[in-house]
Amino acid sequence: MATTKESHIDRTANEPRDTTLHTLLITSITQISPSIRIFTLTPDHPRCSISFLPGQWVDLYYPPFPPDQKPGGFTITSSPSSPSSLSSSTSVASNSVELAIKLPPPSSTPPSPPTLYLWRPSLTELLNTPVKVRIGGSFTFPPPTRALPGSSLLGPLKKVVFVAGGMGINPLMSMLSYLSEQDPLKEHLDAEVLYGVKDPGLPEKVGEVLFLDRIAALFSRPRGGLRGGVKLFVTGMGSEDGEVSCNGYNVPVVRRRIEMDDIRQVIGQDKSETAVYICGPPKMTDEFVEVLTSAQGQRMDAERVLYEKWW
C-alpha cells in the first residue's frame, strides 16, 4: 500500500524563498522515457526574465490557481545561462527555466497534484499554458561559506565531486552546465561525476538515462570542455561492466550501486581543496554525508560537503 509523504511546501518550510511569483508559459515538452518529461518554461512577456542560482528549485502552481493550492517542488535543471557572476548569493537572470519531472510508478507514493497536472496524457493541452513559480532553495553552486556569507569557496577549490542517485541528477545538471560556461574557472577546476541509475536497457536505451548525453557533451568538447569525467553506476539485470558512447565520449559503466570507496577515489588526497555535492535518496545521501564529515570517516569540513535529498 502506498504511503503519504510530507508535502514539498512543508518539507522546505525553512528554506530560503524568493518573494516574487512569476507567471511562465510551458513552451516545450520532451518525453525522454516512459516516466520522465522535460519542460521548458518561458516568461509570459518577452522583456521579462527570471533569476536563480544553479541548483535551486521552484514552487510550481498550476491552473486555475485556487488560493489554497499547495505547490509542487521541482528542481531547475538548466543553467542561468549568463556567466557574469560567480557570487554564491547573486542570482543570474535567465529567459527560461527547464524542469525534468518524473511520474512515480503506481506502486510508489501517489504523485502530487502538480505532477499529475504536468503528466496529463495530451501534451498539446499543456503547451503554451501558464504556470506560476517561485524560486527557492539553498543547495547551490558556487558553494557558499558560513564564515563569509555571500562569498564562496571557489578560490581554494581545485576539484568538485558531484554524486547523484536517480533524479538527484537534476540540480547537479544545472551546476555542471553553469560551470562549463565559466572561463577561466573551468580551466583549473576538475569536475568528477558519479551517477547512479536503474538500468533502462543499456546500451540500446542509453538515451533514457536522464541528461547523460548532455553531461558527456560537456566533457567531450574538443575546445572548452570540462576537465574530469563522468562514471555511470547501474543497477538491474546486467552483470558485466563496460562503457557506453555518448556524444563522442565513452562513459564507464559499473554494474552496482555507488559506494563510499568510489567517492574516496575521486576525492583523492586533496580533501582541503575539494567540494562534494550529493543529491539522491535520503538513505544514500545520509550515509555518504556521515562518512565524509565524521571523525571516524573522511573528516572533511562540513561546509565542503553539500547535499540535498531527492524524495
N, C-alpha and C positions, 0 to 999 in steps of 0.2 A: 504494500500500500504506500502511495506517495505521501511524503511528509510536507508540512508547510514550513517554509523558511522565512526568516526575517526579511522584511522588505528593504529595498535599496535605500529609501529615504531614512528609515530607522537605523540601518546599519552604518550609514555615513553621516549621522547627525552631528558628529564632532569634527567633520572635515571642513576645510575652507570652501566657500562657495562665492561665486560672483553674484552681485545683486541684480544684474541685468538678465531679463528673459528675452531671448532672441527668437524671432519668427524665421524659420528656414523652410525651404521647399525641397522635397525629395526629387532630385533631378536625375538620379541614376541608380539602378539596382542591378547587381550582378550576382547570380546564384552560382557559387563555385562548387557546391556539393549539395547532396540532398538535404543537408541540415544547416548550411551556412550561406547567408546572403551578405553582400557588401553594399552599403548605401552611401551615396554622396548627397550631402545636404548643402544647399547654397542659400545665402541671404536673399530675402524676397525683394530686395531693392539693389540694383547694380552698384550703387555707391556705398553700400553697407559692407562691413567686414565683421569678423568675429575673432577675438583674441583668446589664445590659450597657450599653455606650456606643453611640451611633449610629455605624454604620459597621463594627461588629465582625462576626465570623463565628463559626460553630460547627464543632467536630469532631463529626461525627454517626456513631453506631454503630447498627446495625440488628439485629434478632433473627436468630439466637438468641444473639448477643453472644459469640462464641468469644474466648478470651483473646488470640489472635494476630491479631485483626481490625484492619485498617488503616481509620481513619475517613475519611469523605468530608468535604470542606470546602465549606460553603455559607454565603453571606453573609446576615445578618439584614436584612430589608427593612422591618420595622416599626419604629416609634418606641418607645422605652422607655415612652412614654405617661404620664409623670409629670413635668411641668415644674417640678420642685422644686429642681433643681441645675444650675448652669452650670459646674461644675468640669470641667476636661478629664480628670480622673483618677478622678472619683467615678461609679461605675456607678449606674444608676437601675433600681429594681425594676419588673418588668412581670409581668402574669399570662398572657402568651402571647408566642410568637415566630413571626414569619412568614418563610418562605423561598420564593424563586422559583427553580425548578430547571429547567434546560434539558436536554433529551435531544439529544446531538450527532447530526448526520446520519451515516448509515452510512459515508460516505466519509472521515470525520474520525477522530481518535484515539478508540479504544474508550472508552465511558463507564466510570467507576469502579463497582465492585460496589455501593456505597451508592446511586449514581444509578440503576443498573438496578433495585435493590430498590424505590426510590420511583417508578419508572416501570413497575411491574407493570401489566398491562392492566386488571385489576379494581380499581377504586377502593374498592369495598366491602370487599375483602380488606385494605386498608390502614387504613381508618377505625377509630379507637379502638384502634389497636395501638401499642405503646410503641417509642420510640427513646431513645437516651441521647446527651446533648450536653454539650460543654464549651465555654465561651466563650473566644475569643481574638482577637488582632489589635490593631494599633496605628494603623490608618488610621481615625481617629475625629474626631468633631466634639463640642465646640469644638476648634479647633486648639491643640495644646499648644505650649509654648515650651521650647527647650533650656535657656535661661538660668534659668528658674524652673519646675522640674518640678512638675507638679500645678496650675500656673496655665495661663491661656490668653491668646490674642491678642484676645479679644472686645472688650476696652476700646477699642483704637485702630482696630478694624475698622469700615469703612463699607460694604464690599461683599464678597460671597463668590461666586466663579465656580465652577460645577460643570460638568465636561466628562466626558461618558460615551460610551463606544463599546459598543454591543450590551448584553450582560448586565452590563457595568460600571455600569449604572444602579442596580444593587441596593443597594450601600452608600449611594449618594447619595440614594436614595429614603428611607432611614431618616433621614439627616441633614436632608433637606428637611422631612419630617414633624415631626421634633423641633423644628426651627427655627420652624415655623408655630405651635407651641404656646407659644413663649417671648414673653411680654409682659413689659416693653415692648421687648425687644431687637429684634424684627422691625419695629418702627415706625421705626427709624433705620438698618436694615441692608438693603441691596439684595441680592437673590439672582438671579443670571443663570445659566440652564441651557442648555448646548449639548449636544444629544443626537443621536448618530448611530446609524442602524439600516439594515438591509436592508429594502427596500420589501416589506411583506406583501401589498400590493394596495390602496394608498390611492386614494381616500378610503373605499371601502367597508369595508375591513378595518382601520380605524383602531383598533378595539378590540384588535387583536392586537399593537399597539405597547406593549410592557410598561410599565405604570404611567403612560403618557401622560395618560390620563384623570384619574388621581389627582394628578399634578403640575399639570395645568391647573386642577383644582379648588382647589388651594392658592393660585393667583394670582387666581382669578375670584371668590372670596368677596366679597360686597358690603361686609362688615364683617370686619375682622381677617384679610384675605388678605395673602399675602406681597407685598412690593414687588419689582419687577424683572420677569422674564419667562422664557419658555422658547422655544427655537427648535429645530426638528427638521431634521436633515440626513439625507437619504435616498439610498441608492444602489440601483440597479436599472434597470428598463425605462423608467420615466418620464423626461421631459426638461424639463418646464415647472415652474418654481417656483410656489408658490401658498400655500394655507393649508388647515388642517382645523379643524373646530369640535369642541371637547371641553368639555363641562360649561359652556357659555356663554362659552368663551374661544377666540379664534381663534389657533391655533398656526401661526406662519410655517413653511413647508416649503421647504427649499432642496435641490435635486436634485444633491447632490455630497457628498463627504466633508467633515468639519470640517477647516478649515485654520488655520494659526497666525494668520493675519490676523483670523480670526473671534474668536479669544481676545483678541488685542490690542485689538480694537474694544470688547469688553465690559469689559475692564480699564480702558480709558481712561487718564486722566492720574494716577490715584490709586493707583499701584503700592504705595506705602508704607502704604496703608490698605485693601489688598485681599488676600484669601487665595484661592488656586486649588486646587480638588480635582479630580484627574484619575483616572479609572478606566476602563480599556479594554484592548484587546490590547497585548501588550508593545511592539511596534514603534511604535504610535501614542503610547503613554504615554511611552516613552523619548524620542521626538522632541520632544514638547511640553515635557517637563520640561527637556531640554537647552537649548532655545531660551529658555525662561522664566528660567532661572537662570544661564546662561553670560554671560561678559563681552562676548561678541560678540552676545548676544541682548538680552533684556529686563532683565537684571541684577536680577531680583527676589531678595530674601532667600530662601534655600533653605527656611527654616522656614515661609515663607508659601506654598510650593508643595508640596502633599501629594499623594501618589499611591499607587495600588495597581494591580497588573496583573491582568487577568482572563484566566485560562488556559482 
